[in-house]
Amino acid sequence: MFTRDLFELESKENVPVNPLTYISLFSGAGIGCYGFQKEGFYCVATVEILEKRLKIQKYNNKCIYSSGYINNDIRNDQVRTNIIDEVNRWKTNFKMTDLGVLIATPPCQGMSVANHKKGDEKTRNSLVVFTN
């Protein structure tokens, strides 16, 4: 397995066929993905609600495609559509057969005893529950 530096500029030509891949949900500034990148995984998509955090990921060239940076609320139907579009792009362009890893680090402030400013956290605490 090859490794790559987090800050190394990537191009589509450097991606192997059927690469090791991941999607990061609630990704913040992308710090949680560092180990995966060091082990040669490629980011298919990253979802973060705060634009300033997503800008850090862009600065560090986390995704190859700019469409892989999804700046929106994960509860939005369009976000799920965008994630599926990115997976399909990778299946087509790099012959990805399966997504390798799904990283999800949802906010825990609503459950944390360290959050002394808690209010009604029901919405934020239920971010990982999806219904049809």
C-alpha positions as CSV (number, residue, x, y, z in Angstrom):
1,M,0.0,0.0,0.0
2,F,1.2,3.5,-0.8
3,T,0.9,6.5,1.5
4,R,0.6,10.1,0.7
5,D,1.0,13.3,2.6
6,L,-2.1,15.2,3.7
7,F,-1.0,18.4,2.0
8,E,0.1,16.8,-1.2
9,L,-1.7,18.1,-4.2
10,E,-3.7,15.3,-5.9
11,S,-4.8,14.9,-9.5
12,K,-7.2,12.5,-11.0
13,E,-4.4,10.8,-12.9
14,N,-2.7,9.7,-9.7
15,V,-5.7,7.7,-8.4
16,P,-5.5,3.9,-8.8
17,V,-8.3,1.8,-10.2
18,N,-10.7,0.7,-7.4
19,P,-8.9,2.9,-4.7
20,L,-9.4,2.7,-1.0
21,T,-12.1,5.3,-0.3
22,Y,-14.1,7.0,2.4
23,I,-16.9,9.5,3.0
24,S,-16.8,11.8,6.1
25,L,-20.0,13.0,7.7
26,F,-20.0,15.8,10.2
27,S,-16.4,16.2,9.2
28,G,-15.5,19.6,10.8
29,A,-12.1,20.7,9.5
30,G,-11.2,17.2,8.4
31,I,-8.8,16.3,11.2
32,G,-10.6,13.0,11.8
33,C,-9.7,11.9,8.3
34,Y,-5.9,12.4,8.6
35,G,-5.1,8.8,9.4
36,F,-7.1,7.5,6.5
37,Q,-5.3,9.9,4.1
38,K,-1.9,8.8,5.5
39,E,-2.8,5.2,4.7
40,G,-3.7,6.0,1.1
41,F,-7.5,6.4,1.3
42,Y,-9.2,8.9,-1.0
43,C,-12.1,11.1,0.1
44,V,-15.2,10.6,-2.1
45,A,-17.2,13.2,-0.2
46,T,-17.1,15.2,3.0
47,V,-20.1,16.9,4.6
48,E,-19.8,19.9,6.9
49,I,-22.5,22.4,7.8
50,L,-20.0,25.2,8.7
51,E,-18.4,26.8,5.6
52,K,-15.3,28.0,7.5
53,R,-14.5,24.4,8.5
54,L,-15.0,23.2,4.9
55,K,-12.6,25.9,3.7
56,I,-9.8,24.3,5.8
57,Q,-10.5,20.9,4.1
58,K,-10.3,22.6,0.7
59,Y,-7.1,24.3,1.6
60,N,-5.6,20.9,2.5
61,N,-6.9,19.3,-0.8
62,K,-8.9,16.7,1.0
63,C,-11.1,15.8,-2.1
64,I,-10.1,15.5,-5.7
65,Y,-13.4,16.8,-7.0
66,S,-14.7,20.1,-5.8
67,S,-18.1,18.6,-5.8
68,G,-17.0,16.3,-3.0
69,Y,-17.0,19.2,-0.6
70,I,-20.7,19.4,0.6
71,N,-21.5,22.4,2.7
72,N,-25.0,21.8,4.0
73,D,-27.1,20.3,6.8
74,I,-27.0,16.5,6.6
75,R,-30.7,16.4,7.1
76,N,-31.2,18.1,3.8
77,D,-32.4,15.7,1.0
78,Q,-30.1,17.4,-1.5
79,V,-27.1,16.4,0.7
80,R,-27.9,12.7,0.3
81,T,-28.4,13.2,-3.4
82,N,-25.0,14.9,-3.6
83,I,-23.3,12.0,-1.7
84,I,-24.9,9.4,-4.0
85,D,-23.7,11.5,-7.1
86,E,-20.2,11.5,-5.8
87,V,-20.2,7.7,-5.2
88,N,-21.4,7.2,-8.7
89,R,-18.7,9.5,-10.1
90,W,-16.1,7.4,-8.3
91,K,-17.7,4.1,-9.6
92,T,-17.5,5.5,-13.1
93,N,-14.2,7.2,-13.1
94,F,-12.1,4.9,-10.9
95,K,-14.0,1.6,-11.1
96,M,-14.7,1.8,-7.3
97,T,-16.7,-1.3,-6.4
98,D,-17.5,-0.4,-2.8
99,L,-17.0,2.5,-0.5
100,G,-14.2,1.5,1.9
101,V,-15.2,3.5,5.1
102,L,-18.0,5.8,6.3
103,I,-16.7,8.1,8.9
104,A,-19.4,9.8,11.0
105,T,-18.5,12.0,14.0
106,P,-21.9,13.7,14.9
107,P,-22.0,16.5,17.4
108,C,-22.1,15.4,21.0
109,Q,-22.6,18.7,22.7
110,G,-26.2,17.9,23.5
111,M,-25.1,14.8,25.5
112,S,-21.9,16.2,27.0
113,V,-21.7,17.1,30.7
114,A,-19.2,19.7,29.6
115,N,-21.8,21.7,27.8
116,H,-23.2,24.0,30.4
117,K,-25.2,26.1,27.9
118,K,-27.5,23.2,26.9
119,G,-30.9,24.1,25.8
120,D,-33.3,22.0,23.8
121,E,-30.8,19.6,22.1
122,K,-33.4,17.2,20.7
123,T,-32.7,18.3,17.1
124,R,-29.0,18.0,17.3
125,N,-29.0,14.8,19.3
126,S,-31.1,13.1,16.6
127,L,-28.8,13.9,13.7
128,V,-27.9,10.3,13.2
129,V,-31.4,9.0,13.0
130,F,-32.7,9.0,9.4
131,T,-36.3,8.2,8.5
132,N,-38.0,7.7,5.2
